[in-house]
C-alpha cells in the first residue's frame, strides 16, 4: 500500500483504495468484469468524468 500513500490524505480516495484492497484479499477482483461494467455504463449513455473526457481541441488529431 506504500506506493499509494498519496491516497490516504483524502477520505474519498482512501475509501476507494481500501475497497480495492478488500476485494483483492477476498479474491473478488476481476479486471475483465470491472472493464465490462465500465463499458456497459458508457454504452448506456453514462457521462464521462472531467478526468476521462477527451480534451483535444476540435479539428486536431487525437492520440486516443
N, C-alpha and C positions, 0 to 999 in steps of 0.2 A: 504494500500500500504506500510505501515511501515515495515512489515516483509520482503519485497522485496527491501529495501532501497539499498542494495549492488548493484542492477542492474543499479542504476542511474549514476554510475561512468563511464559507457561505453555507447557510443551513440547507438551502435547496440542493446545492451541489453535493453536500455531504450526504444527504438522504438518498440521492440518486446513486452515489458511489457505493453506499452501504447496501442498497438494494441489489446492485450488480454483484457485490461480494457474497451476499446471501444466496443469490441464485447460483453462483459458482460453487459454493460449498454444498448446496443441495443437488448439484448436478442437473440443474434445470436451465442452464444457459445454452441456448441453441442459436447460433448466429444466423442460420438459414431461416428459422422461424421468426426471428427479430426482423430480418430484412423483408420477409414476406408480409409481416404486419405493417411495416412502413410503406411498402409498395401498395398494399390494399388501402391504406389511409389516403395516400396520394391519388390513387386511381378513383377513389370515391369523392374526390374534389377537396380533400383536406388542404388547408393553406400551408405553405412553407413558412418557417420562421424567418426572421430577418437574416439570421445566420445562414440559412440554407438557400435563400433566394439568390438567383443569378444577378450579379450587379454590373455586368458588362454594358457599356453604352450601346444604344441602339445603332445598328449599322456596322458594328465591329465584329470581327470573328472572335469566337469564344474558345477557350481550351476545353470546355465541357462538352 
